[in-house]
């Protein structure tokens, strides 16, 4: 097709050159004149055939580049961009009508070229401007919703991108059902593909995690704002694609992945971590309060028992080793907070099913906590002095009384 087009175009150019140059060989007539016309026409056809593959390859590469660029966009962005392009051409048409009414020929030197230049410039500028703003109007979830509500919220206010970890975690369903997360949940297509690969894995544990994620997505279908985003990127890692998508759409990212949280935060992406939400919702316990807890194992120090609250907080109980396996009341003595979490230290007060021991009277001194509890460090490194004091206190059979 390109060979035929450029051959015909080259022949017409050769014929036009022969007509324009006829005055230079006006003495020719008959066969020499026709021979000269034929030679110029054949020369134009030859030049067209030579240039055809070069120009064809250039045009094909340009079309391929445009096609690849369009594949990175979602269907919604392409449709809205096309509508914006049409609107920009209409605006440019009316502006060009006004420009044609202006006489630029009075301007010296550039007057004859200024009018056509401005017409081309306004056409290209408003076309690209309309396409850009049209493609950015991707907040319209569907035209039916737009017609029903009459308004639409832009990207970033009530839209959240879900990653694979938060879907498999499953707590996002409870948060949505409780009404604390309103808006549209955006699930990228590459996240669905990763969930399917995990669900088809040969490893039983991975397969169960993938199927759990698909079940959570099936429950999220009842959420009115669930949206599947088709946009994809060249990166192979899913985390990199999530960061690119959050940057392009200017949306916050919902995750439970600690590493993804840190990397996204470094790139100025708003990240909502479900684990941080769960940590913030833990009940506040103050020293002196009594809490019920079930002791499940022995502690590292002599006489200690260890239990856990419902939110996973570890509780170290002094003199609780004898009651491992039982549910007891614990008086909180201190709380240690570090990067790994929170630990509660306390002393045994009594069994939950029995009668609590009486509180110390004013004439009796309150028993001091053991040094093993005071000097306990979360990393397990305790000094020899604390163990000696622990042994000494364990040998005492009766509490000391005040003078």
Secondary structure, DSSP 4 states (H G I P E B T S, - for coil): -HHHHHHHHHHHHHHHHHHHTGGGGTT--THHHHHHHHHHHHHHHHHHHHHHHHHHHHHHHHHHHHHHHHHTS-HHHHHHHHHHHHHHHHHHHHHHHHHHTS--TTSTTTHHHHHHHHHHHHHHHHHHHHHHHHHH-TT---HHHHHHHS--PPTTTSEEEE-HHHHHH-HHHHHHHTTSS-SEEEEEHHHHHHHHHHHT-SSHHHHHHHHHHHHHHHHHTTSTTEEEE----S-SSHHHHHHHHHHHHT-EEEE--HHHHHHHHHTT--EEEHHHHHHHTSPP--TT-EEEEEEEEE-SSTT-EEEE-TT--EEEEET-GGGTTSEEEEEEEEEEEETTEEEEEEEEEEETTSPPPPPP-TTSPPPPPPHHHHT--TTS---HHHHHHHHHHHH--S-----
